[in-house]
């Protein structure tokens, strides 16, 4: 199973994140080392969105738990978040691969 955690950043994200970035990154790397977080980062040149992909049997719960405890969320760097299941069907790590029928 995969899940997508999407963050909406505060307007002053590029400056407000600095005081909390080390804690946020340490927190994210811990989740990655536990095998929950697959990949994450900011989208766009002046990002307004963050995307973090989780995988595993409890991916959606892990994504929600991650957001609730993330230093960026607590500090207001992230002003809103959503966590949704992601049905992956193509690629080597797809949870539910679907191949075309000849």
N, C-alpha and C positions, 0 to 999 in steps of 0.2 A: 504494500500500500504506500502511496505517496500523499503528501499534503503540502499545500502552498500557504505560507504565511506572508501576507502583504502588509507593509507598513506605509502609512502616510506620514511624512516628516513635517515638522514645524517649518514655517517660512524662514526662520533663522537657523535652519539645520546645520549649515556649514560652520557656523560659529558656535552654536549651542552644543554640538556633539563633542567638541574638543575636551571638555572637562569630564566626559563620561565614556569616551571612546575606548580607552584601555580596558575598563571594566566590561563594556559591552563585548569587545572582541575576545576577552578571556572567557566570558560566559559562553559565547558562540563556539569557540574552539573546544571547550569542555563538552558541549553537546555533540560536536562532530567526533570527538574522541570516543564518546559513548556509543557512536554509531547511529545516532538519531538524525542529526543534521547532515544533509548531503552536500549542499552548497548554498551560499547566500551572498548578497551584495546589493548595491544600489543600482537602480536603473536610470539611464539617461546621463547627459553631460552635467547638468545641474539637477541632481536627482530630486524628484518629488515622491519617489516610490522606492521601497526596499522589498526585495523578494528573498525568501528563505524557503528552501525545499527540504522537507523531512521525509524520511522513509522508514519502513518497518511496520510491524503489526499494529503499533499504537501511534502511527504518524500524526494523526489529527489531534489526539490528546497531547502528544509531545509538543506539537506546534503551539497549541493553546497554553500549555504550561510554560513554555519558553517565553511567550509574549507577556504573560502575567508577571513574570519575574525579571524580565529584561531591564537592565539599568537605563537604557534609552527610553523605555516606556515610563518608568518611574520618574525620570527627570524631565519629561515633557518634550524630549527630542522627537519622539514618535507621538503624534497626536491622535492617531486612530490605527486600528489593525483589524484584519480579518484572517481567519484560518478556514480553509476549505479543503475537502478531499479532492485529489487530483487523480483521475483515471488515466494512467499512462498506458499507451497501447503500441508505441513504436520505439524501438531502440533496445540496446543491449540490457538496459536496466529497467525496462518497462515492467510494471507489476502485473499487468494483464495483457501480454502481447497478442496482437491480432495481425495475422498475415493475410495477404490477398489470396483469394482462391483462383487457381488457374482456369 
